[in-house]
Amino acid sequence: MPLAFLDDLASKRIPLLIHRRNLPDPYVFMPGMRRDDTDILTAQLAARTNDTKSAYVARVLVRERFKAIAYPVASSFFLALTKQRSIDEIRNLEAHQSRAYWNRYFATLDLPDINRRSDAPITAALDAGSFFLYGILLRWLLVHRMSPAHGFLHVTSGYPSLAYDLMEPYRYIVENAVAEAYLGKPDDLTAASLERIKDSLETEVFVPSHRAVVRRKNLLHGSVLGLRSWLLRQSARLVIPTEGKRIGGRPPKVGFVLPGSQRSLATAKRVAPILKGTGGPAAPD
């Protein structure tokens, strides 16, 4: 690359990121820090070491995870979640609900003997899909100068835990795509699932928190911006952008713009109706 090009990037404060989907660690070239640059890393670590704040982030992530799945979840679960004040309590509650979810997920696909840790083509496809979303989230975390290794729900710092934290509200994208691909009986389930994930990420959805229509892939970037906005106290609460129904009333106050929200609300009527409970495999009778 010409040095003049790199100089232009630095002068305009533009990061350069080089990443291929099969490359676990992207190359990131960032402009040098200035005195007036926002110190997001310190804010992230301070929140992570604060028990109240870290539990709050974990509760939001788990709540959005189970609000988005294809099957209804009892209101008692969400009520119990609001009462949890430690990461261990939240993780235990999440693990219990996840077991019930996966039992139903595999039973719906007529795979009652499979569980999430089984060595099977469908679990390999789920893993591949998760890694696909992980790569996207990792890029945005690095571009926004956050530490991927310091998560809130996944607390181990020996891997990019924050990327897997922010994946929680969007795991339904992978799970729905894999289920649909499996029902189509392809020769290569993983490849077919990844193609469906790519198509799903390009689908336009309505985002109630921003009263905007965006492509689903922009929700991933938006989750990083939402966390960043809350950490820097630009938002009073943590807003994880999710797809949903168009609702009336005054828009909530959020401290960040959702990427790609260029279209008017009139477009919402033409958005694919992929809402809670409609995107996954059909429930058994």
N, C-alpha and C positions, 0 to 999 in steps of 0.2 A: 504494500500500500504506500502511496506517495506520502512523504512526511508532511507536505502542505495540507493534504486531506486530514491527517491526524491533528494538525495544528488547528484547522478549522473546527473540528469537533470539539477540541478543548476550549477554544475561544467562545464557542456557543453553548458550552456546558452540556454537550450531548454524549452520553455513554455509548460505547461500542461493545456489543455482545455478539459472540460467535458461538453458535450452538447447533449441533445436529441431534436428532432425536435419540440416536444410539450412543450419544456421548454423555456420560453421567455428570461431568463437570464442565460447564461452559467456560469459555475465555471471556473475561470481562475487563474492559479498559475504561476506567472512570476518570473524569476530570479531577484534578487535584482539589482538596478541600480548601475552602476559603473561610475567613472568620465569620462571615454572615451566613454560611451554609447551615441548614437545619441539622441538628445532631439527633437523628432518629435512632441510632444504635444505642445511645445512652438511655433514651426514653424506653426502648424495647426491653433492655436488661433491667431497668428499674421496675417496670411493670411486672416482669417475669418473676422477680424476687419478692414482690409484694403479694402475700397470700390472698388478699381480698381481690385484687385486680386480676391475678392469674386465674382464680376460680371463676370470676365473672366472664373472662374470655372463653374459658373451657365450657361454661354453661351455654353461652351463645352458640358456640360451634356445634355442640351436641344437639341443642334444640333445633337448629336449622338442618342438621343431618336428618333427624327423624321427621321433621315437617315435610321433607321433600320426597320421602320414599313412596313407593307405589301402593303400600298397604296402610290402612288406618292404624293409628297408634292411640292407645287409651289416654284420655286427658289426665288420668292419675299419674302417668309417667311424667308429663310436662310439669304437673304440680309438684311432684316429688323432686324433679330436677331443680326447680327454683329454690328449694330448701337446702340444697347441698352447698357446703361452704369450704370444702377441701377437694383438691385434685383427685385424691384416692377415692373419695366418696362418689365423685362424678364419674370416674372411670369405672367403678364397680357397677353403678347404675347403667352406664352406657353398655358395658359388657353383657349385662343381663338382657337388656332390650335387643342388643345385636344378635344374641343367640336365638331369640324368638323370631327375629326378622329373617335370619339366614335359614332357619328351619322351614319357614313358609316359602321363602324364595326358591329353595331347591325342590320342595314338595310341589310347588306350582309347575315346575318344569319336569315333574315326574322323575325326580332324582332324590328320593327320600333317604338314600344311604350315603349321600354326599354331604360333607360339611365344608366350611370355608377353608379349612386346613388340609383337605384331601388332596391327594396327588391325582388330578383329573384334568382333562382338556378344558373344562369350563372354569376351573379355578386358575388355570394357567392364563386363560383369556382375561379373567378379572384382574390378575396381577399385571398383565401387559397393559391393560387399560389404565390402571392406577399409575403405572410408570409413565404413561403418556401424559396424563394430567400433571403429574409431578414435574415433568420437564418444563411445562408451561409456567407453573407457579414458581419454580426455582428461578426462572429468568426474571420475572417481575420482582421477586424479592431482592435479587442482586441489583437490578437496575435502580431500585429505590433504597439501596444502601442498608438493607436490613439483614440481620444474621439468620440464614436458613437453619442454623443448628440450634437455635434457642426458641423452642416452642412453648406452648402453654398447656395443651392437653397431652401431647406426646412430649414428655419432659427430658428424655435422654438426649444429651447433646453430642453424641458420637455419630449422628447422621442428620440429614436436613429435616429435623422434626417439624419445623414451622411450616414447611411446604405440605407435609402430611396433615398438619392441623387445618390449614386452609382448604385442603381437599375435602374435608368431611362434608360440608354442605353441598358438594357437587358430586359425590360418589354415585348418586343416582344416575348420572349421565353414563357412567361406565356400566353400572348394573343393568340398566334398561337396555343398553345397546347389546350387551352380551346375551341377555335373555332373548331379545328379538333375533339375534343372529343364530342362537342355538335352535330356536324353533324353526328356522329356515333350513336346518340340517346341512350346513356347508361342509366342504371337504376340509377346509382349514378354518377352525372356529376363531382362532386368535386373529387371523388376517381379516376375516369377515367382521369381527367385532370392532377392530380398529377403524375399518372403513365406516361403520355406522357411527362410531364416536366422532369421527371427523365431520360427517354430515350433520350430526346433532349439534356440534359446536358452531356450525354456520347457520343454524336455524335462528330466526328472529323470535324473541320472547319479550313479554311486557314485564317491567320491573317496577312494582308498586312503590318501593322506597324512593325512586327517582321520577316516577311518572314518565317513564321513558321506554322506548323500544330499542333493543340492542341485539346483536348476535350473542348467542349463548356463551361463546368464548370470552366475551368481554366481562362476563361475571367473574371469571377467574382473576383478571387484572383488577377488577373492582374490589374484590375481597382484600387484596393487598393494600389498595388505596384506603379502604374502609378501616383496616387495622392501623395503618399509618396515621390517618386523620384522628382516630381516637387516642393513639399514643401521644400525639402532639397537642392534644386538647383542642383540636379544631372541631370535634364533634363531641357532644355531651354523652353520647352512648355509642357503643360499637354497632355499626350498621354493616351487615354482610348482605350485599345485593343478591336477591334471589328472584326467580321468576314467579309470577302469580297472576291473579285476576286483576282486571282493571277496577279500581275503587274510586269513589268520589271523595270529596272533602279537601281540606287544605293539605298540600304536600308536606311531609315531615321535613324538619331541618337536618340536612346532612352537610358535612364539611368538605365534600369532595364531589367532583364531576365524574359521572360514569363514562368511561371511554366508549366512543362509538355512538353515544346517544344524540345523534344528529337529526333523527326523524321526529315528526310531530306525533301527538297523541292520537290523531286520526288514524295513524297506521296500526294502532293496537287492534283494531277490528279485523285486520288481515293477518295477524300473527298466528302461527300454528298453535292450536289450543293444547299445549302440553303443560298441564298444570298438575297439582298434587293429585296423586292417585290415578292418573290417566296414562302415564308413560311406561309402566312396567308390564310384566306378563299378566295375563288374565288370572284372576283368583279362581281357585277350584270351587266347584259347587258344594 
